[in-house]
Amino acid sequence: MNQHEDFLPYNLPDISDAEIDAVVDTLRSGWLAPGPRVKAFEEDFAALAGTKHAIALDSATAGMHLALITLGIGPGDEVITTPTTFAASVNVIIHAGATPVLADVRLDDYCLDPEAVARAITPRTKAVLPVHHAGSACRMRELLSVAKEHDLRVIEDAAHGLGTYIDGRHIGAFGDATVFSFYPTKNVTTGRGGMLTTNNDDLAERCRLLALHGMSNDAWDRYTARGSWAYQVLAAGYNYTMSDFQAALGHAQFRRLDEFQRRRSDIALEFNRRFGAMPELVIPIEREGSTHAWHLYVVRLRPERLTISRDQFIVEMKERGIGTSVHFIPIHHHPYYRETFGWAPGDFPVADEAFETMMSLPLYTRMTDSAVDRVITAVEEIVRGHRT
Ligand SMILES: *Cc1c(COP(=O)(O)O)cnc(C)c1O
């Protein structure tokens, strides 16, 4: 298959000269610690999220950890999350000293099923941690109403959610705290980084304190003419801040968000148009009133219409030089969580069914139209060769 000797990865970052110049300028500026570029990035991010506060951090994982502990969640508390997520969503609950509880997802969007959440609530439940899977908006209205009824906090894992809107509002202000990721695979990257958004002043203040060792003044305040060298340690905090050159990269990326989202959406809609015509496939939905961020394009196989398994499908894609992935191996399939919490495959049947049949196709802004066609042709060929 010489025509496919160039391997098409399932994800690639999109870094233009604007980002490179912004980072180089920062490196030459003599200021690398969290400072003016972090502040500028935070301000613009808060404007998009529609929140009073946006706090730049060195990962989404750090942000979720801070959100949980600043909301007072700890030992003896239970936090409900989804099995269809990355390890970080569950690890942060464990890091806070609380107990993760899983509730099943919906098969239409791979996000938490609000009814399953309601069934998982016990007297010890303190919070819900929904994940906007692939950039698809969670059923926030239902989740917030369950949370309100049981006095639960809501911390959103929006690692995939930059570009996700609900009823015309960008996510960020629905729950108590929302956390975005700038890991290299995400819609906007800082190399590594995250952003926590909230309208809660106390929570924001506490997060800023804990993100910088529990110190009363940040570096910008201590090392510039306007500040003082003195500080007090008010808590045993963490080292979770974003550096100024990460923020320079992120802010320059963020300015291109509209361009990025247009391209992502064009590709996703073209996939939908072609794959939607094939009864062997289930295409992702964009629920009424919401905007999908198209962080991932997740297509599902209908096993009853195909003689090929998902695993074999991935092998055949790879033979055609196309990278794919699966989001995610469910939490209850991993050895650590099985041994620690007694979960086993089969415990969350919808998540299990999704896992066995789902596949993430290449979707990134630098994909050319011919690369998009190549993916479509490959999927169509494989389906045609394995119809029941
Ligand atoms: C990437 C990812 C994270 C972790 O983000 P970091 O910024 O790398 O900490 C958390 N949750 C989900 C669903 C992710 O995809």
The ligand as a MOL file (V3000), in Angstrom:
LIG
                    3D

  0  0  0     0  0            999 V3000
M  V30 BEGIN CTAB
M  V30 COUNTS 15 15 0 0 0
M  V30 BEGIN ATOM
M  V30 1 C -6.5350 14.9760 29.1080 0
M  V30 2 C -7.5800 14.6460 30.1180 0
M  V30 3 C -7.4090 14.9430 31.4700 0
M  V30 4 C -6.1010 15.3820 32.0370 0
M  V30 5 O -5.7000 16.6190 31.5990 0
M  V30 6 P -4.2490 17.1410 32.0680 0
M  V30 7 O -4.2520 18.5700 31.6580 0
M  V30 8 O -3.2440 16.3220 31.2830 0
M  V30 9 O -4.1210 16.9470 33.5180 0
M  V30 10 C -8.4730 14.7600 32.3180 0
M  V30 11 N -9.6450 14.2660 31.8870 0
M  V30 12 C -9.8440 13.9350 30.5990 0
M  V30 13 C -11.1760 13.4160 30.1770 0
M  V30 14 C -8.8050 14.0930 29.6730 0
M  V30 15 O -8.9870 13.7190 28.3990 0
M  V30 END ATOM
M  V30 BEGIN BOND
M  V30 1 1 1 2
M  V30 2 1 2 3
M  V30 3 2 2 14
M  V30 4 1 3 4
M  V30 5 2 3 10
M  V30 6 1 4 5
M  V30 7 1 5 6
M  V30 8 2 6 7
M  V30 9 1 6 8
M  V30 10 1 6 9
M  V30 11 1 10 11
M  V30 12 2 11 12
M  V30 13 1 12 13
M  V30 14 1 12 14
M  V30 15 1 14 15
M  V30 END BOND
M  V30 END CTAB
M  END
